[in-house]
């Protein structure tokens, strides 16, 4: 054999091997060329996503009744475009004035407050307080006292002595457990409610000044965590972290890991705030929900007495914002409409900044996919995501049970209706920490099997417990939207293998 023929044979073999490798690669669904989409991130602007954002309050501890719904929403409406959550802090007596008679069933004004939030696309949150400190009326219903519950007095508004139950009293516990069960039956619904403060004991429901011996702390703390934890299965529960009842944080892990609580703290921006590093150590495992310490900023001067020596209201708002960002907070409070108006006037830049940075803010950095794939074969989609926010999605909390996942859909190019979907089981947004890219190689098998045709490929973060419906607003500026799906581009499905001549 000549040298030239020998070289030709070698080249022919190499070419045949290359073709064989290319065919094998194509058979596995990998394309010879791909489309790469790199969406532009939305670095500002409100995204109303579950369990994050600014919180508007309705405080009723200093009132006999719930706030008048019409008056409240007229005052709150200017701040609603910046808010995501409507939080009601009230007394047990207001929620259940007579045994078995609940505000959500019989109080028309309370129902109007709730309806007002839904009309404005705000989720609900609650804290129900049992201690009468600084309340206008007794916080725990009088029928609990009449049933034989033991207790003592606390100073209500105006220095009035108001009865408060002992947290170890069996009658009090029996009645509260029954209330919490009824409360959960109505509000254990994540489509309506973002979180519940699953505590409510002590002054202002902050888990301190319980009038018990410190040796009882563990038992009382576990009892209240169990009471709410056994009743609420789908809505996030918060505990006041580093509280005296939890032995200044030593028992918090019990709430987090045994009962599935998230972290709450009410003293942001004040000298009452524990060391920031303690909160930072929770991230990214335990989501954090923050609340600023001071309220009624333009009428009460409590903030002027703080050891931080605030000079202006702006200083107070800045300190609360700084703590929230440093602690990776998912939420922060605009509080009552009057305080919200002060924040808008004195620190609109901080309001906008927390909208942009607070909580989680998710966007697809890039998505790579082939222009064509065969109908009965998986298609390889390379996708990379980033969390632009300082917080963490609570996806890995047991009450959410990893329900949110990245999904892809084939849309009809004319109607833009979903034809088939594929959910990536390995793409968990609850693990995406601030500014770190998370990449996945997904062998997507679309179901139901799509017919050969031209489609639009789209992506979303879907709720797998709600029929794979998109529920998370993505932080993108340039992708066309269709029913919560972000359209990436054209894709073709070829004839399934084995069906041709």
C-alpha positions in Angstrom: 0.0 0.0 0.0 1.3 3.4 -0.9 2.0 6.1 1.7 -0.7 8.3 0.2 -3.3 5.5 0.3 -2.3 4.7 3.9 -2.8 8.4 4.9 -6.2 8.5 3.1 -7.3 5.4 5.0 -6.3 6.8 8.3 -8.2 10.1 7.5 -11.2 8.1 6.4 -11.2 6.2 9.7 -10.9 9.3 11.7 -13.7 10.9 9.8 -16.0 7.9 10.3 -15.1 7.9 14.0 -15.9 11.6 14.3 -19.3 11.1 12.5 -20.1 8.2 14.8 -19.2 10.3 17.9 -21.3 13.2 16.5 -24.3 10.8 15.9 -24.0 9.3 19.4 -23.9 12.8 20.8 -26.9 13.9 18.8 -28.7 10.7 19.9 -28.4 11.8 23.5 -30.2 15.0 22.7 -27.2 17.4 22.6 -27.2 19.8 19.7 -24.5 20.7 17.3 -25.3 24.4 17.9 -27.3 26.1 20.6 -29.2 29.2 21.4 -28.0 31.2 24.4 -30.3 33.7 26.0 -28.9 36.1 28.6 -31.7 38.2 30.0 -31.1 41.6 31.5 -31.6 41.7 35.3 -34.1 44.1 36.9 -32.0 45.7 39.5 -34.9 47.9 40.9 -38.6 47.8 41.1 -41.2 45.9 43.2 -41.5 42.2 42.9 -44.3 40.9 45.1 -43.1 37.4 45.9 -44.0 35.2 48.8 -42.7 36.0 52.3 -40.6 39.1 51.5 -40.8 42.8 51.1 -42.1 45.9 52.9 -44.8 45.3 55.5 -47.8 47.6 56.3 -49.1 47.2 59.8 -52.5 47.5 61.5 -51.7 47.7 65.2 -54.7 47.3 67.5 -53.1 46.7 71.0 -53.9 50.2 71.9 -57.5 50.0 70.7 -60.7 48.3 71.7 -61.5 47.2 68.2 -59.7 46.5 64.9 -58.9 49.6 62.8 -61.9 50.9 60.7 -61.3 49.2 57.3 -62.3 52.2 55.2 -60.2 54.7 57.2 -57.2 52.4 57.3 -57.0 51.8 53.5 -57.6 55.4 52.7 -54.6 56.3 54.8 -52.5 53.3 53.7 -53.1 53.5 49.9 -50.3 55.9 49.1 -47.8 53.4 50.5 -49.4 50.2 49.1 -47.3 50.4 45.8 -44.2 49.9 47.9 -45.6 47.1 50.1 -46.0 43.3 49.8 -47.5 42.2 53.2 -50.3 43.4 55.4 -49.6 42.5 59.1 -52.2 42.6 61.8 -50.9 42.7 65.4 -53.9 42.3 67.7 -55.0 40.7 70.9 -56.6 37.3 71.4 -59.6 39.1 72.9 -60.2 40.9 69.7 -59.9 37.7 67.6 -62.1 35.6 69.9 -64.2 38.0 72.1 -66.5 35.1 73.0 -65.5 31.5 73.1 -65.9 29.9 69.7 -66.8 33.2 68.1 -64.1 34.4 65.8 -63.4 37.8 64.1 -62.9 36.2 60.7 -66.4 34.8 60.8 -68.4 37.4 62.6 -66.6 40.8 62.6 -67.6 42.5 59.3 -65.0 45.2 59.8 -62.2 42.7 60.2 -63.4 40.9 57.1 -63.2 44.2 55.2 -59.7 44.8 56.4 -58.7 41.4 55.0 -60.5 41.9 51.8 -58.8 45.3 51.4 -55.4 43.5 51.5 -56.5 41.0 48.9 -57.8 43.7 46.6 -54.4 45.4 46.8 -52.5 42.1 46.2 -51.0 42.1 49.6 -50.4 38.9 51.5 -51.4 38.6 55.2 -49.3 38.1 58.4 -50.4 38.0 62.0 -49.3 38.2 65.6 -51.9 37.4 68.3 -50.9 38.8 71.7 -52.0 37.3 75.1 -50.2 39.7 77.5 -52.0 42.9 78.4 -48.9 45.1 78.6 -49.7 48.5 77.0 -53.1 47.3 75.7 -56.2 49.3 76.0 -58.2 46.3 77.0 -57.4 42.9 78.5 -55.4 41.0 75.8 -56.6 37.5 76.8 -60.4 37.1 76.6 -62.2 37.5 79.9 -64.0 34.2 79.4 -60.6 32.5 79.9 -60.3 34.2 83.3 -63.9 33.3 84.1 -63.1 29.6 83.2 -60.6 29.6 86.1 -57.3 30.5 84.5 -54.8 31.9 87.0 -52.9 35.1 86.3 -51.7 38.5 87.4 -51.9 42.1 86.3 -50.0 44.1 83.8 -50.0 47.8 83.1 -52.2 48.7 80.1 -52.5 52.1 78.5 -52.9 54.9 80.9 -51.4 52.8 83.7 -54.5 50.7 84.1 -54.2 47.3 85.8 -55.3 44.6 83.3 -55.4 40.8 83.9 -52.9 38.6 82.1 -52.8 34.8 82.4 -50.0 32.7 83.6 -48.4 30.9 80.7 -48.2 27.8 82.8 -51.8 27.7 83.7 -53.6 24.6 82.2 -56.9 26.4 81.6 -55.1 29.1 79.6 -53.2 26.6 77.6 -56.2 24.5 76.8 -58.2 27.5 75.6 -55.2 29.0 73.6 -54.5 25.7 71.9 -58.1 25.5 70.8 -58.0 29.0 69.4 -54.7 28.4 67.5 -56.3 25.3 65.9 -59.3 27.3 64.8 -56.9 30.2 63.6 -54.9 27.7 61.5 -58.0 26.2 60.0 -58.8 29.6 58.6 -55.4 31.0 57.8 -53.0 28.1 57.1 -53.2 29.1 53.5 -50.0 30.3 51.8 -52.0 31.7 48.8 -53.3 34.3 51.3 -50.9 34.3 54.2 -47.1 34.8 54.2 -46.3 34.2 57.9 -47.6 33.9 61.4 -45.7 34.9 64.5 -46.0 31.6 66.3 -45.4 32.9 69.7 -47.4 35.9 71.0 -46.3 35.5 74.7 -44.9 38.2 76.9 -44.9 41.9 76.5 -46.1 42.9 73.0 -45.8 39.2 72.0 -42.0 39.5 72.0 -41.3 36.5 74.4 -40.0 38.5 77.4 -41.4 39.5 80.8 -43.4 36.3 81.2 -43.4 36.4 85.0 -42.0 32.8 85.3 -38.8 31.3 86.7 -36.0 30.9 84.2 -35.9 27.2 84.9 -39.3 27.0 83.2 -38.2 28.7 80.0 -37.5 25.5 78.0 -40.8 23.9 78.8 -42.8 27.1 78.0 -40.9 27.8 74.8 -41.4 24.3 73.6 -45.1 24.4 74.5 -45.8 27.5 72.5 -43.7 26.3 69.5 -45.6 23.0 69.5 -48.9 24.7 69.9 -48.5 26.7 66.7 -46.3 24.1 65.0 -48.9 21.4 65.3 -51.6 23.6 63.9 -49.9 25.3 60.9 -48.5 23.0 58.3 -48.2 25.2 55.2 -47.7 28.8 56.3 -44.3 30.0 57.7 -44.1 30.4 61.5 -41.8 32.9 63.1 -40.2 33.0 66.5 -38.7 36.0 68.3 -35.0 35.0 68.2 -32.5 35.7 71.0 -35.4 36.3 73.4 -35.2 35.8 77.2 -37.7 33.0 76.8 -35.3 31.1 74.5 -32.5 31.8 77.0 -31.2 34.5 74.7 -30.9 32.2 71.7 -29.7 29.0 73.3 -33.1 27.3 72.7 -33.7 28.8 69.2 -32.4 25.7 67.4 -35.3 23.8 68.9 -37.8 26.2 67.2 -35.8 26.1 63.9 -35.1 22.4 63.6 -37.7 20.6 65.6 -40.7 22.8 64.7 -39.6 24.4 61.5 -39.7 28.1 62.5 -38.1 31.1 60.7 -36.3 33.9 62.6 -38.1 37.1 63.7 -36.7 40.1 65.5 -38.5 43.3 66.6 -35.6 45.6 67.5 -33.8 46.5 64.3 -32.1 49.9 64.3 -31.9 50.2 68.1 -29.5 49.5 70.9 -31.8 46.6 71.9 -30.6 44.7 68.8 -28.2 41.9 69.7 -24.9 41.6 67.9 -25.3 41.5 64.1 -23.0 38.5 63.7 -25.5 36.3 65.5 -28.1 37.0 62.9 -25.6 36.6 60.1 -24.8 33.1 61.4 -28.4 32.1 60.6 -27.9 32.9 56.9 -28.6 31.1 54.6 -30.1 28.2 56.5 -32.8 30.2 58.4 -34.7 33.0 56.7 -34.9 36.2 58.8 -37.9 38.5 59.1 -37.0 41.9 60.6 -39.0 44.7 62.2 -37.7 48.1 63.2 -37.8 49.0 66.9 -39.3 52.4 66.8 -42.7 53.5 65.6 -44.9 56.7 65.8 -41.7 58.4 64.8 -43.3 61.9 64.4 -45.3 61.8 67.6 -43.4 59.7 70.1 -39.8 60.5 71.2 -38.7 57.1 72.4 -36.1 57.0 69.7 -34.4 60.1 71.1 -33.6 58.1 74.3 -31.7 55.4 72.4 -28.0 55.0 73.2 -27.3 55.3 69.5 -28.0 59.1 69.9 -30.2 59.5 66.9 -30.5 63.2 65.8 -33.3 62.8 63.2 -36.0 60.5 62.1 -33.9 59.8 59.0 -31.1 58.5 61.4 -33.6 56.0 62.9 -34.8 54.8 59.5 -31.2 54.5 58.2 -30.2 52.4 61.3 -33.1 50.0 60.8 -32.3 49.6 57.1 -28.6 49.0 57.8 -29.5 46.2 60.3 -32.0 44.7 57.9 -29.4 44.5 55.0 -26.6 43.3 57.3 -28.9 40.5 58.7 -30.1 39.3 55.3 -33.6 40.3 56.1 -36.5 39.2 54.0 -38.9 41.7 55.4 -38.9 45.2 57.0 -41.8 47.3 58.3 -43.3 50.5 56.9 -45.6 50.0 59.9 -48.8 52.0 60.4 -49.8 54.3 57.5 -48.6 57.4 59.4 -45.1 55.9 59.9 -45.2 54.7 56.3 -45.8 58.3 55.2 -42.9 59.5 57.3 -40.6 56.9 55.6 -41.7 58.0 52.2 -41.1 61.6 53.0 -37.8 61.3 54.9 -36.2 58.2 53.3 -37.8 57.3 50.0 -34.3 56.2 48.8 -34.1 53.6 51.6 -37.6 52.4 50.8 -36.6 51.9 47.1 -33.3 50.3 48.1 -34.9 47.7 50.3 -37.3 46.9 47.5 -34.3 46.2 45.3 -32.1 44.4 47.8 -34.3 43.0 50.6 -35.4 39.4 50.5 -34.6 37.3 47.5 -34.5 38.6 43.9 -34.1 35.8 41.3 -33.2 36.0 37.7 -31.9 33.7 35.0 -28.3 34.7 34.1 -28.3 32.5 31.0 -30.3 29.7 29.4 -28.8 27.5 26.6 -30.9 25.2 24.6 -30.9 23.6 21.1 -33.0 25.1 18.2 -34.4 21.6 17.6 -34.9 18.3 19.4 -36.8 15.1 18.7 -40.2 14.5 20.3 -39.4 11.4 22.3 -36.0 12.4 23.5 -34.9 14.6 26.4 -33.5 18.0 25.5 -30.4 19.3 27.3 -31.0 22.8 28.8 -28.1 24.5 30.6 -29.4 27.2 32.9 -27.7 29.5 35.3 -29.4 31.7 38.0 -28.5 34.4 40.5 -30.1 35.8 43.6 -29.7 39.6 43.6 -31.2 40.1 47.0 -29.7 39.8 50.5 -32.3 37.3 51.8 -33.0 33.7 51.1 -36.2 32.1 49.8 -37.8 29.9 52.5 -38.1 27.0 50.0 -36.3 24.5 52.2 -38.4 25.3 55.3 -40.5 22.2 56.0 -43.8 24.1 55.7 -42.9 25.0 52.1 -41.3 21.6 51.5 -39.2 22.6 48.5 -42.3 23.3 46.5 -40.7 25.9 44.2 -38.5 24.7 41.3 -37.2 26.0 38.0 -39.4 24.8 35.2 -39.5 25.1 31.4 -42.5 25.1 29.1 -43.3 24.7 25.5 -45.9 27.4 24.5 -48.1 27.5 21.4 -46.6 30.3 19.3 -50.0 31.7 18.4 -52.0 31.5 21.7 -48.9 31.4 24.0 -50.7 28.7 26.1 -48.7 26.0 27.7 -48.5 22.8 25.7 -46.0 20.8 27.8 -43.8 21.4 30.8 -40.6 20.0 32.4 -39.6 20.7 36.0 -35.9 20.5 37.0 -35.9 18.5 40.3 -32.3 19.7 41.1 -32.8 23.5 40.7 -33.8 24.6 44.2 -34.2 28.4 44.6 -34.0 28.0 48.4 -30.2 27.3 48.0 -29.4 30.4 46.0 -27.4 32.8 48.1 -26.6 36.4 47.3 -24.7 37.1 44.1 -23.5 33.5 43.5 -24.4 32.0 40.2 -26.1 28.6 40.3 -25.8 26.4 37.2 -27.7 23.2 36.2 -27.5 20.9 33.3 -31.1 19.6 32.9 -32.1 16.7 30.6 -35.7 18.0 30.1 -38.4 15.5 29.2 -41.4 17.5 28.4 -44.9 16.2 29.4 -47.3 15.5 27.9 -45.1 14.5 24.9 -45.3 17.4 22.4 -46.3 16.8 18.8 -43.7 17.8 16.1 -44.2 21.5 15.6 -42.8 24.9 16.2 -43.0 26.2 19.8 -41.8 29.0 22.1 -39.6 27.9 25.0 -40.3 29.6 28.3 -39.1 29.4 31.9 -40.5 30.1 35.3 -40.2 29.2 39.0 -43.3 27.1 39.6 -45.1 25.8 42.7 -45.0 22.0 42.3 -47.8 21.7 44.9 -50.1 23.9 42.8 -50.1 22.2 39.4 -46.7 23.7 38.4 -48.1 27.2 38.2 -45.6 30.0 38.0 -45.7 31.9 41.3 -42.4 33.8 41.5 -41.8 37.1 39.7 -38.4 37.0 38.0 -36.1 40.0 38.1 -35.8 40.5 34.3 -36.5 43.5 32.2 -36.5 42.2 28.6 -38.3 38.9 28.5 -41.9 38.8 27.2 -44.3 37.4 29.7 -47.2 35.0 29.3 -49.2 33.9 32.4 -46.1 34.1 34.5 -43.8 32.3 32.0 -40.8 34.2 30.7 -40.4 33.5 27.0 -36.8 32.6 25.9 -37.2 32.1 22.2 -38.2 29.7 19.4 -37.7 26.0 19.5 -38.7 23.2 17.2 -39.7 19.6 17.9 -38.9 17.1 15.2 -40.5 13.8 14.4 -40.1 11.2 17.1 -37.5 8.5 16.3 -38.9 5.3 15.1 -42.0 6.8 13.6 -40.7 7.8 10.2 -40.3 5.6 7.0 
